[in-house]
């Protein structure tokens, strides 16, 4: 059972709902954070669950919880990447080698590494649109809601991202 957040009253329905959401979607949210480029996917997902736990009473519909969670993971990953980019600009000696987390290594197979590297090289919005569309199988409207952009922008980011990935992958042949 979840421990209530300090300052919030215990609510068995909320705790059961978040626990059920955790059982159903933790692994997929962790993979989403990894594929979006989070350097600490476990913390991103934990923060997303914390936020949904805090805001559970304000959810209009329990069915909306998964979409809210997915959107939160996207936003937190984006904020974390932005923060790291700023922090790295102010470091005198940036690290020579980026070490992948154990989750990244466990999830991705060697034969997928080239595709993942090409995906990571894409601009953030293109990468997000492609991951949400092709990995999670979301519709344009759901992607637009998760990313906070219009459906037309989703189409543009998806098309440009696919074109760049196709170009990169065909260059390997």
Secondary structure, DSSP 8 states (H G I E B T S, - for coil): -----TTS---HHHHHHHHHHHHHHHHHHHHHHHHTT-SSHHHHHHHHHHHHHHTGGG-S-TTHHHHHHHHHHHHHHHHHHHHHHHHHHT-SS--SS----HHHHHH--HHHHHHHHHHHHS-HHHHHHHIIIIIS---HHHHHHHHTS-HHHHHHHHHHHHHHHHHHHHHH-
